[in-house]
Amino acid sequence: MAKNSSSSDVAIEKWKRDGVYIDKRGKLRTFHHKKLSRKRCGSLRGQGWKYGSGFVDGVFPVLSPIAQQILDFLQQEVDADRVWGSLDNLSPSHSTWDDLINVAVQLRLNKKWDPIVLLCEWILQRSSFQLDVMCFNLLIDAYGQKSLYKKVESTYLELLEARCIPTEDTYALLVKAYCTAGLKQKAEAVFAEMRKYGLSPSATVYNAYIDGLMKGGNSQKAIEVFQRMKRDGCQLNTETYTLMINLYGKASKSYMALKLFDEMRSQKCKPNICTYTALVNAFAREGLCEKAEEIFEQLQEAGHEPDVYAYNALMEAYSRAGYPYGAAEVFSLMQHMGCEPDRASFNIMVDAYGRAGLYEDAESVFEEMKKLGITPTMKSHMLLLSAYSRVGNIAKCENIVNQIQESGLQPDTFVLNSMLNLYGKLGQFENMEKVLVAMEKGPYEADISTYNILINVYGRAGYFNRMEELFQSLPAKNLTPDVVTWTSRLGAYSRKKLYQRCLEIFEEMIDAGCYPDGGTAKVLLSACSSEDQIEQVTTVIRTMHKDMKTVLPI
């Protein structure tokens, strides 16, 4: 927002504090600004903005020139007194209210939570506008995004004290805020709060809970909530099914995602473009490009114009299936159809070529991205690093790490783990140990994946003492061995056919509460030297893990 040269006040027409104005007929009239009433018709009061979408009245906010000034000012100014002092100069009119709400929603789309807090707190505490549930909702959303759940609670109480009626959006935002803060019990309490007022939790509230649980990595609880939603007779909507299709897709359970998609259509619930894209992504993660293409065609047959996310999902399917040129065809088609590739599109192509060992093509795409003015992210560099790592080009990988630092990015644990893995595969243990020392001393925290790489490398090389030393050091580093750690350790002894030692480690693994997967079973079986041993291992694993029989020979 523009500032006067003599002060920090906003250059917006100042309203008269005595409340005098000229009406449309040219007559002088007055009003008391503290009692300014508002008509529902034509305004955004109490309606319009919907949780989860960031839309006002179904469309992105169109900012007036004054609203654009306010937006620019709020995104630049951080001092609360200066912001509030400038906002004090605004006229308390219907159009000003709409401008402010449009600005708040645009800030939300931009994920600018601090300016939203300043704006909404000014409206509630200092302005002459009547208190409105939409403003409280926006504030609850902003505090929730900042994980300030105490502020969320106090804002909700203020809403009740102001005699505003909470909407389903209010409760959805409360649930989401508690999930963001990791407070599942408080999220559950919101449902009890609704029932206390005689309200049945709607799909909007359930969807917020499922979404919050998914983002918190609690997929199993999200599935339980989805089943409860069905038992409670809550009407599932398109967003509900899309969330769950996403959940199963990310868990590499495309068959479950497809089952839900079919159920959705049988319930006359219409999929939208996000639903189709989620299902394409589900098949893409498993490299099922034919199924992904089938759903992509259904998306078009349903009358949807594929967007960049849909094209990216289809490209990912070909990439994961090992068909880089198939991904390249989709990339070209996207451009031909007038859909501009984004950074993710280029990253997918770098990955597609890298997975296929076509590192020069991967680097060409990487360079093309830079020429087009798209700044490579850490992920972009990582994908290129992986491409050269696959072919064992250490010099190039070290050069990419240097490029990362030169571009102002800091190599993270994943980057250093990749270098550890590369040095290990090529038997450069001295360099591998140097990276480990740097990680232990530097700002890059070694995680369980770091030690899984080391244990696997030393185990494969037959350095059992160093492998055991690393394994035994984990508790002191507050790291818990996972199934990969145990299986890598087992693998070292399995290769030497040390069957009894493998059984001892397997028992340790179970006692530690870590349960085997298919990989563990295969490693144990490879340690066997006789039919009796194979039968013993098969019986033990089948007994403790019913599903394991699918990966064991009969």
Disulfide bonds with the S-S distance in Angstrom:
none
